[in-house]
């Protein structure tokens, strides 16, 4: 059985945000993303990975529902 639980985005920022902010640069490095590459971040949530991609001058677009 699949269960879906909707949460307030404030909760994501409060609990998951602090971890994703720390881990995002490591994911960018692991993926080998470099300047001027185009990256689509699907399911970006609060955008911490998208922001980290911008920090290495990648062209990042984040989308979430």
C-alpha positions in Angstrom: 0.0 0.0 0.0 1.3 3.4 -1.0 0.9 6.2 1.6 1.2 9.9 0.8 1.6 12.4 3.6 1.4 16.1 2.7 3.5 18.4 4.8 3.9 22.1 5.2 7.1 23.3 3.4 8.1 25.1 6.6 8.5 21.6 8.2 10.9 20.6 5.4 13.0 23.6 5.9 13.1 23.1 9.7 14.0 19.4 9.7 15.4 18.5 6.3 16.8 21.8 5.3 19.7 21.9 7.7 20.9 18.5 6.3 20.3 19.2 2.7 22.2 22.5 2.9 25.2 20.6 4.2 25.0 17.7 1.8 24.1 19.6 -1.4 27.7 20.7 -2.2 28.9 17.1 -1.7 26.3 15.8 -4.2 27.4 18.5 -6.7 31.0 17.4 -6.3 30.1 13.7 -6.5 28.1 14.3 -9.7 31.0 16.2 -11.2 29.0 19.2 -12.3 31.1 22.0 -13.6 30.6 25.6 -14.6 28.2 26.3 -17.5 26.6 22.9 -17.5 22.8 22.8 -17.6 21.1 20.8 -14.8 17.4 20.2 -14.2 16.7 19.5 -10.5 13.3 17.7 -10.5 11.7 17.5 -7.1 13.9 20.3 -5.8 11.9 21.0 -2.7 13.3 24.0 -0.9 16.0 24.4 -3.6 19.2 23.7 -1.6 20.7 21.5 -4.3 19.7 24.0 -7.0 21.5 26.7 -5.0 24.6 24.6 -4.6 24.6 24.0 -8.4 24.5 27.8 -8.9 27.5 28.1 -6.6 29.6 26.2 -9.1 28.2 28.4 -11.9 26.1 25.7 -13.4 22.9 26.7 -15.1 20.4 25.1 -12.8 16.6 25.0 -13.0 14.6 23.6 -10.1 11.0 22.4 -10.3 8.7 20.9 -7.7 5.0 20.5 -7.2 
